[in-house]
């Protein structure tokens, strides 16, 4: 049962224009939640938010009380409690998606497919954490029929907490790799954190859709989940998905119910094969016709530097610089190596949050580069720079130094793979290529 304060806030929420945690973007009629951050106290911005037309401000510092504020013990707790209460009131199916790689692309594809037949509300951008998930739920329209919620995690227990808020009935773990290992302590910690989604599904007798080709997920499925549906058999009829050799964009052949479908995607990289199979299987499981599924995938245009292809006047860019971890970087290199192009350049940025595995994982990437023998490589960041000497690759300690180099020696008529952790800021080089 929600507490009295949550019920009071919920009444205000139902009469409002929505929830906002950023006083800079507040709109008239919204409720402002004064959250704390590492370097700021959101209560300080209460006056600004109310001055811009916020109907109410939820605060947890009595110094900022006015006639239009509601004082609570903890604003973040109340935001999460409000979202959990609203999710219960909505009483609709929720599909949660987590994983090391591919969760955003998989979420976007599934939302596009399910939207062919249902009113879908889904995670926008990267609002996949302890603040983003509540905001996603609270921004759902009244006529929503189903939600697709992305869940990110940087430490053990985070997925469990998000499941208590979103209460998913269905779940997908795309895969498990060595991303953000710093927060989990070990690979086993990553496995434990991600499979908290399976633990939740067991408790609510929910359904896990899973990649039966992944041995880690398959082992956990059989140990943990009561109800599981493999990607290759989403409806009791086999689904086969094969890669067709192509120059730049991923092309696939899907076979289902004795019919074959050619799918021309706007995505780069064979590693997206698994994301697309997850999306097709989910669509079929929820009774979306195969023809609608194919159209949704072919119409999907990637954004935010995730497997995104930009054809510019001087070069063709494969922008995958939103995030990077060892498994996604190696598969990107392998896919790029298999492409046909007269001139190819690989630009890689350091992978962050790998803890004591940092040097070893970067060395694996360098060894992969050696095996594919690329024409030209630029490495960016202190880790790659420190390791690159014995491999003979040109390196830059930061993105600014690479920018200086590109200004002096422009690149022309190349196909360029750009991949690195977001903190390296490789998107700054796009205008120079």
Secondary structure, 3 states (H helix, E strand, C coil): CCCHHHHHHHHHHHHCCCEECCHHHCCCCCEEECCECCCCEHHHHHHHHHHCCCCEEEECCHHHCCCCEEECCCHHHHHHHHHHHHHHHHCCEEEEEECCCCHHHHHHHHHHHHCCCCCEEECCCCCCCCCHHHHHHHCCCCCCCEEEEECCCCCCCHHHHHHHHHCCCEEEECCCCCCCHHHHCCHHHHHHHHCHHHHHHHHCCCEEEECCCCHHHHHHHHHHCCEEEEHHHCCCCCEEEEEECCCCCCEEEEEECCEEEEEECCCCCCCHHHHHHHHHHHHHHCCCCHHHHHHHHHHCCCCCCCCEEEECCCCEEEEECCCCCHHHHHHHHHHHHCCCCCCEEEEEECCCCCHHHHHHHHHHHHHHHHHHCCCEEEEECHHHHHHCHHHCCEEECCHHHHHHHHHHCCCCCCEEEEECCHHHCHHHHHHHC
